[in-house]
Amino acid sequence: MPQTCRWAGIAGLCLSLLVMAPTAWGRSSTVEVRRLGLSRVGENTMLTVILNRAVNPRVSARTENGRPQLVVEFPQARAGHLPTHLAGDDLLVEQVFTQSSPGGGVKIVLDIYPDQPYNFWRQSRPGAGGQTLFILGLTPDSSAKQARPEPAPAAPETPEAPEPGTMASREPPPPPAEPDDYGFKEEKGTPAPPGSFAELRRLIPQAAALLQGLERDGWVVSDSNTYDRPGQRFSRDYVLMNRKYPELAVKIANLPGNTPLMPNINIIVLTTDNLGGEAAQKYRDLRQWSFGKIKTKFEDIGDFFDDALKPLRVELRKETKRVVLRDAKVFQNFLQQACPQKQDLSQKFMKYVNQKVNQRFEGVQYTLSENPLVILYMVDFLYLKVFFLGKS
């Protein structure tokens, strides 16, 4: 049975998991190191630094008091709200600490566990609001460890492996550019760059068939964001676009479990919230009104929902139905690839979409499947949500 969605404000809170927009700062001629965090993706450790503009820092390896370190330096930069200390990843990095000088300059020091050879890679990419993300990735160098047993007598001379606890002698080159995948391409033996389908497949292996289908059908990652929680794993979100379907979008949220026993929560949503037209734009504008502005136009919040939002929602439901029927194959393929074991989901979905819009109730929600959880949410635009639980 459908559940009436009387208060759209509550629904908006749920969508905030998928459209998490970080604060945008203005540009400045001075480099500002705003935030940083440490995360793990598979066997890769990544230090992510958020900057107000693009800059190429100095990265160097050193030994301090017998402890190997990797140092990232931003000369003349000013420090934003930076933690003085971050916990490590229990694999390569023991801890991270920051240093800033009153006259300018920020230094980020990674204490590396002794006897842990590693390779590192670095890349920069655009972030939200004109910011830049500098990413330093570290990967265990298993070949160096394997090269450490005592040399066999009379064996031919071979190049020496890096000493334990030191950086591998050569920095791997960054991945070559590929315009359709946000400027990066995964190579064999190279960590998957953030904001790519390769990273998505690593984060959500349960959705491998769906992700491969989306990539094959021309969907590209147009935006991705990382939300740092110092000392913890990162949450991520992604927006996928397809020029063949400008009114559709795929939104993905990866929410890591807070403890080792808690599963990751991954949500993949196919939505029509890129719908254009006068009604859609007016609805988006009204949703941005503050409570104070609403009070100047309406006697109470209920009138605002009934008189302003509800008529537009009914109109958007009709427009959404038109788009879904036109692009029905996209939605059917999405469900078949997400839940190949449940061949009846496409029929269920189309049955609900074809129902006559109830003028009394501006929105409904249906559970199409419980394992995996698939929810069809129709309040204004349409949201077809698939939840994947598990470990990456």
C-alpha positions in Angstrom: 0.0 0.0 0.0 1.3 3.5 -0.8 2.3 5.7 2.1 1.2 9.3 1.7 4.0 11.8 2.0 2.3 14.8 3.6 5.4 16.6 4.7 8.0 17.0 2.0 10.5 18.5 4.4 11.0 15.1 6.0 11.7 13.6 2.6 14.2 16.3 1.9 16.3 15.2 4.9 16.6 11.7 3.4 17.8 13.1 0.1 20.5 15.0 1.9 22.6 11.8 2.0 22.8 11.9 -1.7 23.2 15.6 -2.4 25.7 16.6 0.2 27.0 19.9 -1.0 30.1 21.3 0.8 30.4 24.9 1.6 31.8 27.0 -1.2 34.6 29.5 -0.5 35.7 32.3 -2.7 39.0 32.3 -4.5 42.1 34.0 -3.1 45.5 34.6 -4.5 47.0 33.1 -1.3 47.1 29.4 -1.1 45.0 28.1 1.8 45.2 24.5 3.1 41.6 24.2 4.3 41.0 20.6 5.4 42.6 17.2 5.3 41.9 13.7 6.1 43.3 10.1 5.9 41.3 7.2 4.4 41.8 3.6 3.2 40.4 2.3 -0.1 41.3 -1.4 -0.4 45.1 -1.6 0.2 45.6 2.0 -0.7 46.1 4.8 1.9 45.1 8.2 0.8 45.8 11.6 2.3 43.3 14.1 0.8 44.0 17.8 1.2 41.4 20.4 0.2 42.9 23.7 -1.1 41.3 27.0 -2.2 43.2 26.7 -5.6 45.5 24.5 -7.5 49.1 24.2 -6.3 51.9 21.7 -6.6 53.3 20.9 -3.2 56.7 19.4 -2.4 56.6 15.8 -1.4 59.7 14.2 0.1 60.8 11.2 2.2 63.0 11.6 5.2 64.0 9.9 8.5 63.5 11.8 11.7 65.0 10.2 14.9 65.1 6.9 13.2 61.5 7.1 12.1 60.6 7.1 8.4 58.4 10.0 7.3 56.7 11.3 4.2 56.4 15.1 4.2 54.0 17.3 2.1 54.9 21.0 2.1 52.9 24.0 1.0 55.4 26.9 1.2 53.8 30.3 2.0 50.4 28.7 2.4 48.1 29.6 5.3 46.3 27.0 7.4 42.6 26.7 7.6 40.7 24.6 10.1 43.3 21.8 10.3 43.6 19.2 12.9 47.0 19.0 14.6 46.9 15.2 14.6 45.1 12.4 12.8 45.1 8.8 13.6 46.8 6.4 11.1 45.5 3.6 9.1 47.0 0.6 10.9 48.7 -0.5 7.7 51.3 2.0 6.5 50.7 5.3 8.3 51.1 5.4 12.1 49.9 9.0 12.5 49.6 12.3 10.7 50.4 15.7 12.2 50.4 19.2 10.8 52.7 22.2 11.3 52.1 25.8 10.2 54.3 28.9 10.5 53.0 32.3 11.5 54.7 33.8 8.5 53.2 31.3 6.1 53.8 27.7 5.2 52.0 24.4 6.0 53.7 21.1 6.4 51.9 17.7 6.7 54.0 14.9 8.1 53.1 11.2 7.8 54.8 8.9 10.2 55.4 5.6 8.4 55.5 2.3 10.2 59.1 0.9 10.2 59.8 -2.0 7.9 57.0 -1.1 5.5 58.3 -0.4 2.0 55.8 1.5 -0.1 55.2 3.3 -3.4 53.3 6.6 -3.6 51.4 8.5 -6.3 50.0 12.0 -6.3 47.2 13.8 -8.2 45.2 16.9 -8.2 41.6 17.3 -9.4 38.9 20.0 -9.2 36.6 20.1 -6.2 33.3 21.7 -5.4 33.1 25.5 -5.4 36.3 26.1 -7.3 38.4 24.2 -4.8 41.2 21.7 -5.5 41.7 18.3 -4.0 45.3 17.2 -3.7 45.5 13.5 -3.1 48.6 11.6 -2.0 48.3 7.8 -2.3 50.5 5.2 -0.6 50.5 1.5 -1.6 52.4 -1.3 0.1 55.4 -2.5 -2.0 55.0 -6.2 -1.7 57.8 -6.8 -4.3 60.3 -5.1 -2.0 59.2 -7.4 0.9 59.5 -10.5 -1.2 63.0 -9.4 -2.3 64.3 -9.3 1.3 65.1 -13.0 2.0 68.8 -13.8 2.1 70.2 -13.7 -1.4 70.8 -17.1 -3.0 74.5 -17.9 -3.4 76.0 -17.3 -6.9 72.7 -15.7 -8.1 73.1 -13.1 -10.8 73.2 -9.6 -9.5 69.8 -7.8 -9.5 68.8 -4.3 -8.6 68.4 -3.9 -4.9 64.9 -3.6 -3.5 64.1 -0.6 -1.3 65.2 -0.9 2.3 62.5 -1.7 4.8 60.7 1.4 6.0 61.8 3.6 3.1 60.0 4.9 0.0 60.4 2.9 -3.1 63.0 4.4 -5.3 60.8 5.6 -8.1 57.4 7.4 -7.8 54.9 5.7 -10.1 53.6 8.0 -12.8 50.1 9.4 -12.5 47.3 7.7 -14.5 47.0 8.9 -18.1 44.0 11.2 -18.8 40.7 10.0 -20.1 38.2 12.9 -20.7 35.1 10.8 -20.3 36.1 9.6 -16.8 36.8 12.9 -15.1 40.4 13.0 -16.4 41.7 9.8 -15.0 42.1 6.2 -16.1 43.0 3.2 -14.0 46.0 1.1 -15.1 47.0 -2.3 -14.0 48.9 -2.0 -10.8 47.8 1.6 -10.3 45.4 2.5 -7.4 42.0 3.5 -8.7 41.8 7.3 -8.8 39.1 8.9 -6.7 36.0 9.9 -8.7 36.2 7.1 -11.2 34.2 4.0 -12.0 37.2 2.0 -10.9 36.9 3.4 -7.4 33.1 2.8 -7.4 33.6 -0.9 -8.3 36.1 -1.2 -5.5 33.9 0.5 -3.0 30.7 -1.3 -4.0 31.6 -4.8 -5.3 28.0 -5.9 -4.8 26.9 -3.5 -7.5 29.6 -4.5 -10.0 27.1 -5.6 -12.7 25.1 -2.3 -12.3 28.2 -0.1 -12.4 29.6 -1.9 -15.5 26.2 -1.5 -17.2 26.1 2.2 -16.4 29.6 2.8 -17.7 28.9 0.8 -20.9 25.7 2.8 -21.5 27.6 6.1 -21.5 27.2 7.4 -17.9 30.2 9.4 -16.7 31.1 10.7 -13.2 30.5 14.4 -13.5 31.0 15.2 -9.8 32.3 13.5 -6.7 32.9 14.7 -3.1 34.7 13.3 -0.1 33.6 14.2 3.4 36.3 13.9 6.0 35.9 12.8 9.5 39.3 13.1 11.1 40.7 9.7 12.1 37.9 7.8 10.4 37.1 6.5 7.0 35.6 8.9 4.5 32.0 9.1 3.2 31.7 9.8 -0.5 29.1 10.8 -3.0 29.0 10.8 -6.8 26.8 12.2 -9.5 26.7 10.4 -12.9 25.4 12.1 -16.0 24.6 10.9 -19.5 24.3 13.3 -22.4 21.6 11.0 -24.1 19.4 11.5 -21.0 19.8 15.1 -19.8 16.8 15.0 -17.5 18.1 11.9 -15.6 20.9 11.5 -13.1 22.5 8.7 -11.1 23.5 9.6 -7.5 25.6 7.4 -5.4 26.4 7.6 -1.7 29.0 5.5 0.1 28.7 5.6 3.9 31.3 3.5 5.7 30.4 1.7 8.9 31.6 3.3 12.0 33.0 0.1 13.5 34.7 -3.0 11.9 31.5 -5.0 12.5 29.1 -2.5 10.9 28.6 -2.9 7.1 29.0 -0.1 4.7 25.8 1.4 3.4 25.8 2.2 -0.3 22.8 3.9 -2.1 22.5 4.1 -5.8 19.6 6.2 -7.1 18.3 6.8 -10.6 16.3 10.0 -10.5 14.5 12.5 -12.7 15.5 15.5 -10.6 17.3 17.1 -13.5 13.8 17.7 -15.1 13.6 21.1 -16.8 10.7 23.4 -17.3 8.9 26.2 -15.5 7.2 24.1 -12.9 10.4 22.3 -12.0 12.3 25.6 -11.6 9.6 27.2 -9.6 9.5 24.2 -7.3 13.2 24.3 -6.7 13.1 28.0 -6.0 10.3 27.5 -3.4 12.2 24.8 -1.7 15.0 27.3 -1.0 12.7 29.7 0.8 13.6 30.3 4.5 11.0 29.9 7.2 11.0 33.7 7.6 10.2 34.2 4.0 7.4 31.6 4.1 5.8 33.4 7.0 5.7 36.7 5.1 3.6 35.0 2.3 1.6 32.4 4.2 -0.2 32.2 7.5 1.3 28.9 8.5 3.6 26.2 7.1 0.7 24.0 6.2 -0.6 26.6 3.8 2.7 26.8 2.1 2.8 23.0 1.5 -0.9 22.9 0.4 -1.1 26.1 -1.7 2.4 26.5 -3.1 4.2 23.1 -3.2 1.4 20.6 -3.7 0.0 21.9 -7.1 3.6 21.9 -8.4 4.2 18.4 -7.2 1.1 17.1 -9.0 2.4 18.8 -12.1 5.9 17.3 -11.6 4.5 13.9 -11.2 2.9 14.2 -14.6 6.1 15.5 -16.2 8.1 12.7 -14.5 5.7 10.1 -15.8 6.3 11.4 -19.4 10.1 11.2 -19.0 10.0 7.7 -17.4 7.7 6.3 -20.2 10.0 7.9 -22.8 13.2 6.5 -21.2 11.6 3.3 -19.9 14.5 1.1 -21.1 16.9 3.0 -18.9 14.9 2.3 -15.8 14.3 -1.3 -16.7 18.0 -2.0 -17.4 18.9 -0.3 -14.1 16.6 -2.7 -12.2 17.7 -5.8 -14.1 21.4 -5.0 -13.5 20.8 -4.1 -9.8 18.6 -7.1 -9.1 19.2 -9.8 -11.8 17.6 -12.4 -9.6 14.3 -10.6 -9.5 13.0 -10.4 -13.0 9.5 -9.0 -12.0 10.8 -5.7 -10.6 10.6 -3.9 -14.0 6.9 -4.8 -14.3 6.2 -3.7 -10.7 8.0 -0.4 -11.4 6.1 0.4 -14.6 2.8 -0.5 -13.0 3.2 2.1 -10.3 4.5 4.7 -12.7 1.4 4.2 -14.9 -1.0 4.7 -12.0 -3.1 7.9 -12.3 -1.8 10.7 -10.2 -4.0 11.2 -7.1 -4.8 14.9 -6.8 -5.4 14.5 -3.0 -1.9 13.1 -2.3 1.0 14.7 -3.9 3.4 11.8 -3.3 3.7 8.0 -2.7 6.4 5.5 -1.8 6.6 1.8 -2.6 9.0 -0.9 -1.5 9.7 -3.0 -4.7 12.1 -5.4 -3.0 13.4 -6.1 0.5 16.6 -8.0 -0.4 18.2 -6.0 -1.8 16.1 -3.1 -0.6 14.6 -1.2 -3.6 12.4 1.8 -3.0 10.4 3.8 -5.5 9.9 7.3 -4.1 7.5 9.7 -6.0 6.8 12.9 -4.2 8.0 15.5 -6.7 10.6 14.0 -9.0 11.1 10.3 -9.1 13.8 8.4 -7.2 14.5 4.7 -7.7 16.8 3.8 -4.9 18.8 0.6 -4.4 20.6 -0.1 -1.1 23.7 -2.3 -1.0 25.1 -3.4 2.3 28.5 -5.0 2.8 32.2 -4.5 3.0 34.3 -3.0 0.1 
